[in-house]
C-alpha cells in the first residue's frame, strides 16, 4: 500500500521541479536527488508489497518510508505556501519580502538536508536487514495516454449488473409484491450474510417494469450502522419526488417526529413501495414504521438486513426471505460471464484452474465477481500465479477466501487506482456516490495527472471504471452509456477504511466508532457528528482535506484559517460562519452553503488556484460573484442569479447555473473546454434573449440545459449543416417556441437525450424527418399544447425510451409502430 503514496509523492516532486522551477531553484539538485532515492525505494517497496505476508521488520521499514514521504510533501507544500503568500503582500508588509524569502530559502535548505539524511538512513536499514529486492514499478515508462488506452481495451463496454442464482428468489418476491389479494401494508424482509446479493435483488425488484406500473410512489433509502432517523426520513421524502426544493429547505429544520408526520401525510391514501436497505438494528425499523401508513391500498415495504432477528422482528404482516449461497454451477456461470471476456474458453488447464479457485469462494457472489475481475485482466499463463498465491495464503479451510481475494485485487492496481479505491473510504456506508463529484474531488486532491491528449477528468473516469470493471465498485445509475453514480459494497468499504487508516490517509469521524482527531492524518471526514467535531480543538496543520456528509446543520462554528495546506474543503451542508481567508493557495475544491454565500464572496474571489467551486443551495444567489482572477477554474456549480464574472475560462468544463444576462456577457469562443452548461432565469422581468449562435460556438459542449429563457430564432443557425457537433444531451425547460424546433434539433449528430419540459408551441405541428436524430436514445416531450406530432418511419433508429405528455390532448399522433413498444403516453392523461 505504501507504494501508492511514494509514487504519488515522487510525481509531486517532479511537478514542483517542472511547474515551479524558479521557486525551487536553490534546492533543485537536492530535490532531484531525493526524487531518485525515493524512486529506488519505491522499487523495493513493490517487492515487499508483492509478498504474501510481510515480516515485522519489513512493516516497520515501510512505515518509515511512509512517514518520510509525507514529510517530503509537507516541506514542499509549506515552502510553496510561504513564497506564494509573500508574493501577494501589499504595502509596508511587502518591504519585508526580501529578508523573508531568504529566511524561507535557508529553512527549506535545512529541511531538505534533514530529509536527505533520513532517506540515507532508510536505505542503510533496508540493506542491513535485507528488505526486499529491486522490482521495476508496474507500467514504468509508459505514457499516460498509453496506460488509459490499455484500460479502455481491458474495460467492458456498458456492462450491466449480472444477477445469477437469484431468479427463483426474484420470482417468489415479485409475486408477494404484486399480490392483489393483500390489501394491507405488507413487509418483505430479505436477509443473509454480506456479499450474497441482498441489495442487488432488492434493486432488481424495485426496477421491475411490473413494479413500476403497480406502484406510482416508490422510494429507496439506506440505513447502515451509522444512521440518524431524520436523515433516513429525508432520503425517503426526496426519493418520492413529491416535494419542491423550497419545501425541502423548510422541512430540513423539522425534528424527527415532525418529519414522521410529514412523510405519513405524503403517503396517506397512496399505494407506495419503500425499500429500506441495510438495516442493522430493530430500533431503526421502529423509528420508520410510524411514518409509513398502514393503509388498505396494497402498499409494500422491502427490508434488507444481515441479521435474522431484524428480518423477523418487524410487526404486522411480513414475509422473511433468506438468501442462500450459490451452487457451484451458478458460481461458475457468474464467474464465466466476468472472467472470460477477453480469453478463449477452450483451454482445459485454464478451466480447471478457474474452477479450483471458484470452489474456494464457497458460493459468495461478491467474492466470485472480484476474483473474476482480477483474472479478466490476466493472460492465461498468469492464472496459475493467482491460484498459487491463494493456496499459499490459505492455511486451512477455516479461513474464508474473500478477504484474500479482495487484497489480491487491490495489490494488482496501479498507484492511481489504489488512491481512488482508498479515497472511497470518505463516503458513508451505502452512500450513492455521484461520479462527477468523485472525479472533481480526485482531481482536486492531485491524484490524477493529465497530458496534452487527455484531460484529468477523463483519466479519473477511466480509473474509476477500472474499479467498476474489477467489481471493487458497483455502478448504480447509467446515462448515455456512462456511469453517473456508484456504490461500494460494505465489505469492500471495510477494506478501504482499514487500509486508509494504516496509511494515515483518511480519518472518519462518526458516532459508530470512537474516533479521535489525528495530528498527522491527511484527510478528515465527518459523518453527521459535526457539532461534536467542531467542539474539539483541532491542531492538525498537515490536513489536506476536510469533508462533511450529512443533512443540513445550523449554528455550527468551524475554523479552518490555520489549515494552510488544505486542498479540499467541502462543508456545503453546514450553514454557519466559516472562518476562511484568501491565502489558502493550495485549495483546489471548495463546497460551501450557497445560502450565506455573500459573506464569503470577497474571500472566494482571491482563491486564485481554485479548480472547483460548488455552492449548495435551493435558493438563488443574488450577489455579484467575481471569479475573474480564478484562472484555474474547471467547475463552477451554483444557482447564480446575480452577475457572475468569469475571466480567462480556457480550463472551464462545467458551468451550472448562470443567468441569461451573465451568459451574454461572456465570450463563448473562449470557452474551448466547456462540456456542461446550464443557463436559467428565475425572474421573468430579468429575462434576456439567448442566441443559439452563441451556443454553437461551444465545440466541446456535451450537456446543455436551458431553463425559462427567451431563445432567438436565427435562420443562419438553423441552416447550418453541422450544429453543436459534440452535444449528447439537451434539456429545454419552460421555453416558448415560435417555430417547430425539431428541424433544428434533429441535425445534432451525437445527440442521445432530448427533453422538452413544460414548453409551449403555438405552431400546432412538430415533425421529425426520416434522417432525423440518428443517435437519439431517449425523447421526452412535455408540452402545454401540441396539436400534432409526426415522426417519419426511418427517424430515430436507436430510440429506446419515448415519453409524451401534453396538458391538452394531442389531436394527431403519427409515429412508427416500432416506437410504440418504448412509448409512454400521458396527457394527464392522453
N, C-alpha and C positions, 0 to 999 in steps of 0.2 A: 504493500500500500504506500509506503514512504516514497517509492519511486515516482508515483504520480505527483507528489509535492515537489520533489527535487527537480523533475523535468520542467514543471511549471516555473520554478524559481530560476532555473537556467535560462528558460525562454525570456523571463522578465529582465534578467541581467542583459541579455542580448538586445532587447528592445530599448533599454536605457542607453546602451552604448551607441545604438543607431539613431534613435529619435531625440535623445537629449545629450548628444555628443559634446556640445560646448559646456554644459553643466558639469559633466564628469571627466573633463579633460585632465584635471590634476590627478585623477586616480584611475585613468584609463587602463594602464598596464596592469595595475594591481587587480582591477575588476576582471580583465581578461584572464589573468592567472587563476583567480577564484573560479571563474566560469569553467576553465579547463579542468581544474581539480574536481569540481562538483560533477562535471560530466563523466569523468572517470569513475568517481564514486558511484554515480548512478548506474554504471555498467555492472559494478559489483552488487549493488542492491537488487538488480534484476535477477541475479543468480540466487541471492538469498531468498527473494520472494518466490522463486520457482520451486523451492524445496517443499516437500510435503509437510515437514514440521521444522519450525525454526528452533534452534537451541537457545538457551538463555543468553549466552554471550552475543549471539547474532541479534537478538531482540534488543539488548541494551545498546549495541553499536548502532542499530537502525534508529533508535530513539535519539542518540547523539547527533546523527545526521539530520533527523527531522528538526530538532531544536536549532541546529546550525542553519539550515535552510530558511527557517522562519526568521532568524536573526538577521540574515543577509537581506531578506525582504524588508525588514523593519528599518535597517540602516539606510538602504537606498530610498525608500519611500519618505523617511523622515528628512533626509538631506534634500530631496526634491521639494518637499513641502516648504522647508525653510527658504530655499532660493526663490521659489515662486512667490512666497509671501513677501519677501523683501522687494521683489521687482514691482509689487503693486503698491508699495508705500508712497505716500504723498506728503508734501510739506516738509516740516522740520525732521520728521522721522526718516525721510529719505537720506538725510545727511549722514546717518549712522550706517548706511548700507555697506560702504566700502570696508569699514572695520568689521562689521558683522559678517560679511561674506568671507573675509579672511579667517575669522574665528570658526565659521562653519566648515571651511575647507580644511583647517587644521584638525577639527574634530572628526570629520569623516575619514581623513587620512589615518588618524589614530584608531578609529573604529575598524577600518579595513585591515590594518596591521594586526589587530587582535583577532579578527576573523581568519586571517592567513595562518596565524599561529595555531588556532583551533583546528583548522582543516588539516594541517600537517600532523597534529596530534591524533586526529581521527584516522588518518591514513596509516600512521605508525601502529595504532591499536589494531587495525584490520590486518596488517602484516604480522604483528606479534601473535595474534590469536588465530591466524589462518582463516579469516572470514571470507567466504565467497570466492568465486572465480570470475574473471572479467568476461562479461557477456555483452554482446553488441545489442544496444537498445533496439526494440522491435520497430521495424519500419524505418530505421535510421537512413537518412539521406534522401528519402522520397519527398517530393514536393507536396504541398498542401492539396493542390488540385488532383494529383495522382491518388493520394490517400482517399479523398472524398469519392473519386470515381470508383475506387475499389469498394468502398462502402455501398455505392449505388448498385454495383453489379451483384454484391452479396445480398442486398436487401430485397425482400419480396415486394411485389407491387400490390398495393391496396389489399393486403391480406386481411380478411375479415376474421372475427373471432370464430374459432373452431370448437364446437361443443360435441364431444364424443362420449358415449356412455350415459348421457342424461336424457335420451329420447323418451324412454319409458317414464322417467320421473316427470318430465315436462308434460307428457300426455295426461298423467294422473292429476297433476296440479292444475292443468288447464281446465279439466273437467270440473274441479272444485271451484275454480274462479267463475266459470260460466254457468254454474248450476242454477237454472231458472227457478227451481223449487225452493231454494234457500233465500228467503227474503230478508232475514236478519243480517246484521253485520257479522261477517264470518272471518276468522283469522286463520291464516295458513303459516305454520312455523316450519322453516327449513333449517335443520341442524346437522352438524358434523364437524370434524376437525378442520383446521385451517388448510387451505390448498385443495380441497375437494371440489370446489366449483359452486359454492352456495350463491355467491353474488352473480356469477355467470348465468346460473339457472334462473335466478330472480329477474335478471335483466332480459333474458330470452322471453320470459312470460310477460314482462312489462311492455316489451316492444312488439308483442304478437299483434298481428292485424285484427284478430278477433277481439282481443282485449281492448285495443284502442277504440274499436267500434262500440263495444259494450259499455265502457266507462269513459264518459266525456271528461270527467275530472280525475286526473291522475297526478300523483306527486311522489317524488323519491327523496328520501333523506337518509343520512347515515348517523350512527350514534357513536360507536367505538368506545374505548376505555376512557378517553378524555372527552367528556361531554358536559354541556350546560343545557338544561331543558329549554331555555329561551332560544338558544342557537338552533336547536332541533326544530322547534316550532316555527321559527323564522324561515328555515330552509323549506319546510313544507308549504308555507304561505307563498314564498317566492316561486316554488316549483309549480304550484297550481296555476300561476299566471293570471289570477283574477284581481290583483291589487295593483293600482297605479304606483308610479315611482314616488309621487308626493305622499301618498298614503303610507308607503313602506317607510319613508323617513319618519313619519309620525309614530307609527307603531313600534319602531325600534326602541323607543323610550318606555314601552309598556313593561310592567312586571310580568313574571311568568304566568300568574293567574289571569291577568288581563289578556295575554296572548292566547291562553287556552280558550277563553270566552270568545275572542275574535275569530279564531280558527273554527271553533264549533259553529259560530254563526255563518261562516262562509260555506260550510259543508252541510248545514241543516237542510233536510229535504232533498239532497242531491245523492245520486249514485256515484260513489267515488272508489278509487283504488289508491291506497297509500302503501308504499314499500318502505320498511324501516330496516335498513341494512346494518348488520354487525352489532347487535345488542349483546352486552356482557352482563348486565345486571337486571333483575326483575324490577328494581326500583325505576329504571329508565322507562319501562313499559307503563308502570303505574302512573308516571308523570304524563305520558302521552295519551292514555286511553280516555281521559276526561275531555280531551279536545276533539275526539273523533266520535261523532254522533252514532248512537245505536238505533238508527232509523230502520225502516222496513222497505228500503229501496234496493236491497241486494248489494250493499257496499262490501268491499273486501279490504283486508289488511294482510300484507305479506311481511313476515319477520324472518331475518336470517340471524343465526347465532351459532357459536361453537358449543354452547352449554345446554345439555338436555333439560335441566331444571328450569331454565329460562324458557325454552321452547314449549314445555308442558305447563308452565306456571301462569299462563295467561288465563283470565277468566272468560266466561261466556262460551260461545260455540267456537271450537277450533279444531284443526287437524295438524298434528305434528308429523313431519316427514323427515326421516333420517336418510342422509345421503350415504351411499356405500362407496367403497373403493372400486376402482375399475378392475375388470378381469384382465388377464394377460392379453387376450385377444383385443380387447378395447384399448389397452395401454399401447399395444404395438400399432394399432390403427392410428392413434393420436400421434405417436412418435413418427411414423412413416410420413404423415402429412406435413410435418415440420422439418424433419431431418434430411429428407431426400429431394429437396427442391433443386439441388444442383449436382446430384450424384445419381449414377445409374444403379438400379436395384438388382443387377444380375450377378453381383459378387457374393458368393456363398459365405466366404470368410467374414466379409463385412456384415452381412446379415446376422451371422452367428454372434459376432462381437456386439452388435447393436442389441440383440435380444438378451444377451447376458446382462448388459447394463440396464435395460428396461426392467428386467426381472427384479433387480435390486431396488427399483423405485417403488415397488410394492403397491402399485395401483394409485399412487398420489398424482393427480393430473398436473399440479404446479411443478413438481419435481421432473415429470416427464417432459413438459414443454421447455423447461430451462435447459435440460440435458440435450434435447433435440436442437434448440437454438445454438448451443455451444458446438455441437457436431456438424451442423449445417454449414459451418464456415471452415471445416476441416477437409483436407483431402483424405481419401481412403486410408492411406498409409499412416495417418495420424490418429485414426480411431483407436488403434491398439495402445497408443501412448496415453490417451484419456482413460481407457479401460484399466490399464496397469496402474495409473495414478489413483483411480478409485479403489482398486484392490489394496494398494499399499496403505491407504488412509482408513480402510475399514478393518479394524482389528477383529471384530466378530459381528455376528448378525444382530447383536443388541444395539449397534449404532445405526441410526437412521441415515440413509444416504443423502437426504435432501440438503442439509446444511453443507455437506461436502460438495455437492453439485453446484450450489449457489456460489460457494467460494471459488471453485474452479472457473466458473463462468466469469466471475469478477476479475480474476487474475489474468484472464485472456484479453481483457480490454486494453486499448491504447490509453495513455495517460489522460487525454482529453475526455474520453468516455468514462473513465474511472471518476474524474472530477464531477462529471454530470450526474453519475449514479450517486455519489456521496452527497451531492447537493440536494437530492430528493429527500434527504432526512429533514430538511427545513419544514416540510409540509405536514400538517396534522394527519392523523390516521384516517384513511378512507377519503381523503380530500380529492376532489376532482380538479386536476391541475390544468389551468389554461396554458396551452402550449406556447402561444405567443408571449405571454408573460414570462414563462420559464426561459424562453430564448433571450428575452431582453435582460433578465437577471444574469444569465450565464455570460453574456457579452459584457455586461457592466462589471462583473467580478474579474474580468480579464482572463477567463479560462479559454476563450476562443480566439484564434488568430485567423484573419482573412488574408487575401492577397489581391493582385490585380484582376484575377479572374472570378473570384468568389467573395461575396460579402460575408461578414462574420455571422450574420443571422442565418444564412443558408447553410454554412458549415455546422452551426449549432443544431439546426434541424436534422441534418444527416446523422450527427452523433446521437441525438435523442431517438431517431428512428432505428438506429442500430440497437439501442437498448430494447425498443419495442420488438424488433425482429428476433432478438435473443430471448424474448419473453421475460426480461427483467423489468419491463414496464408494460402496462396494458393500455392500448388505445381504447378510448371510450366513445368519442364522437369524431366523425369524419365529415368534411365538406369538400366537394370538388376533388375527391381523391386524396385530400391532405388530412392528416391527423390534426384536430383542433383542440382536443382535450385528452388527458390520460390520467391514469391512476396507478400507484404502486401497491402491490399486494402487501398485507400486513407482515407476512413472514419475510419478504424481501426488504420491506422498510426497516424491520428489526436489524437486518444485516447492515443496511446503510447507516443506521444510527450507531450500531456497535463500532463499525469501522471509523465513522466520523469522530466518535468520542476518543478512540485510540489515537487518532491523528490530531487531536485538538482542532478539528476542522469546523465543527458546529456544536454549540451547546443549546439544547432545547429546554426552555423554562416553562413548566406547566404544573398543574396540581396533581398529576398522576404519579410522578416520581419526584422525590425531594431533590431539587437542584440548587446548587449554589453558584453564584456568579464566578466565572473564571477570570483570572487576571492575564491569561495567556491565550485563550481560545479566540480564533479569528472571527467567528460569527456567532451572534446570539439571536435566537428566535423565541418569541414569546407567544405562547398559545393561551389566549383568554386571560391569564392572570396578570394583566398589565398593571393594575393598581398595586398589587403586592410587589411586583417587579420594580416599579418606579419608586417605591418607598425605601428600597435598599440602595445604599450608596455604591456606585459602580466606579471602579478605578482601572478598568481595562483599557488602557490607551492604545493597545495593539489591535483593538477591534476594527475589522474591515466592513462588517455588515451588521445591521440591526433591523429585524423584521417583526411585524406583529400580524397574527392571524386570529380573527375573532370578530364578533359583532361590534357595532358602533359603541364606543365608550366615551363618556363625557368627564370633564373635570379631572383630568389626569395630567400631571406635570412630568415632563421628560427633558432632561438637559443633555444635549449632545455636543455642546460647544467644545468640550475638551477632547472629543474623539476626532483628532486631526487627520487620521488615516482612513476615515470612512470612505468606502466606495459605494455602498448600497444602504439607503435609508428608506424603508417602506413602512410607514405608520399611517396609512391613508384612512384606516377605520378609527382613528383616535381624533376626537375633536377637543383640542387642548392647546394651551400656549406652548409652542415649540421654540425652545431656545436654540437658535441656529444662526451662524454668521456666514458671510460670503467668502471666507478664506478656506473653505473645505475644497482644496484644489484637486483632491483625489476622488471627490464624489462624482459618480457616473450615473446613479439611479436615485431619483427622488420621487417617492409616492407619498402624498400628503392629502389631508382632507380639503376639498375644494370650498367647503362652506366658509372657512375663515381664511381663504387664500390671500385676501387683500393684505392681511397682517404680515405676510412674508414675501409679497411680490417684489419689493425693492431688493430684498436679500437674494432671492432666486435669480434676479437679473444679473447678479455678479458671479454666479457659478459657471465660470467660463468653459469648463471641460465637461459639463453635464451632457449625458447621452440620452437619458430617458427622463421625461417629466410627466408624471401621472397625477392628475387632480381628481380624487374620488368625490363625486357629488351628484345628487339628482337635480340640484338647483343650478341655474346658470351663473357663471362668474361674470359679473358686470364690469369689473375694473379693467383698466388698460394694463395689459401684460406686455412688458418689453423684454424680448428674448434676442435682441439683435446682436448682443455680444457673445451669445452662446453658439458659437460656430461649429461645435461638435455634436449638436443635437441630431438624434436619429429618430426619436419617437416623442411626439407631443400629444397627450391624451387628456382631455378635459372638456367640460361644456363651457367654452369660451364665448360668451355672448357679447362681451365688450371687445374693444380693439385688441387684436393680437399682432404684435410687431415682431416680425421674423427677418433676420438679416441674411447672411450667407447660408443658404439652406441646401448646399450640394449633398450633404450627408443625410438629409431628412427622408425617412421612409414612411412614417406614419404621422398623419395629421387628422386628429379627431377631437373635438368637433370645432369648426371655425365658422364664424358668421359670414354671410354673403358679402357684407361690406369689407370685412378684413381680407377675404379671399380676393376681391377685385383689386386690392392694393398690392398684392404680391405679383411677382413676375414668374408665371408658370414655367417658362422656358429654362429658368434656373433650377427648378426642382427636378433635377435629372434622375434622382433615385426614388422619387415618391411612389410608393406602392399602394398605400391605403389612405383614402381621403373621404372625409365626411364633412359636408357643408350643410348648415342648418340655420333656421331663423325662427326664434320663438315668438317674436313680436311682429305682427303684420305691418305696423307702421314703419318698421325699420327695413323692410324687405327691399332689396335692390336686385335688379336683373343680373343673372349669372350667364355668361356666354358659353355655349357649347364649344366654341372655338378655343377658349382658354383651357378647356379640359382635354382637347385633342392634342395639346402640346405636351402632355404628360406621357411620354413614351414608355415609362416603366410602370404606369398605373395598372394595378390588378383588381383592386376592390374600390368601388365608388358608391357612396350613398348621398343622395340629395334629398333634403327634408324641408318641406314647406317653403320652396323658393319660387321665384319667377324665372323661367328659362327663356332666353332669347332664341327665336327660330331664325336660323340663317341658312338660306338656300345653298350657299357656298360649302357649308359644312355637310349638309345632307347629301350633297352630290359627290362628296369625296369618296374615292374608291376604297381606301383603307382608313377606317375610323377606329381610333383607340386600339391599336393592334395587340396590346397586352392585356386588355380588360377581361377578367374572368367572372366577375360578379358585379351586377348593377342593381341597386335598390333606389327606386324613385318613390318618395312618400309625400303625399299632400300636394302634388303637382297638378296644375291645370294645363292641359294640352290644348293648344289652338288647332293643331293638326295631328293626324294619326302618327304616333311615334314609331310604329313598327318598321316602316321602310328604312328609317334611320338606324334603329337599334339592331335589326337583323343583319346588318353588314359587319358587325363586330366579329372578327374571325375566331377569337378564342373565348367568347362569352359562353359560360356554362350555367350561370344562375341569373334569372331576371325576375325581379319582384316589383310590381306596381301596386303600391299600398295606399288606399284612401285617395286615389287620384280622380280627376274629373276630365271628361272629354265630351264635348257637345257635338262633335262631328258625326256621331251616330255609328260609324263602322270602322273597325280595325281589321287590317288584313296582313297576313304573313304569306309571302310568295314562296314558290317551290324551292328556291335556292336559299331561303332564309334560315338563320340560326343553325348552322351546320353542326355546332358542338354543344348546343344547349341541352342541359340535363334536367333543369328544374325551371318551371314557369308558374308564377303565382300572380294572379290578377285580382285585385280587389278594387272595383270601380263604383263610384256613386251613381253613375249612369252609363250604360253602354247598350246600344240597340242591337248591334250585330258584331260577331267575331267570326272571321273566316280564316282557317288555316289550310293551305293547299296540301295536296296529297303527299308531295315529296319533301315538305318542310319538316324541320326538327327531327332528323332521323335518329338522334341519340336521346330523345326526351324520355325520362323515366318517372317524372313527377309533374302532374298538371293539376293546378287548383284554381278554380274560377269562382269568384264571389261578386255579386252585384246587389246593391241596395234596391235597384229597380230591375225588374225581370228583363233578362236578355231575350229579345224577341226572336232572334235568329242565331243559331249556333251551328256553324259548319266546320267540322273537324274530321280528320281521317279516322276510320274505325280502329286502326292500330293504336291511337292515342287514348281511346276511351277506357282501355284497361288500366291506365295510370292516372285517370282523371277523377277528381273530387269536385262535385258541383254544389255550391251553396248559394242561394240568392236570398238568404235569411228568410227562407232557404229557396233556391231557384224554383 
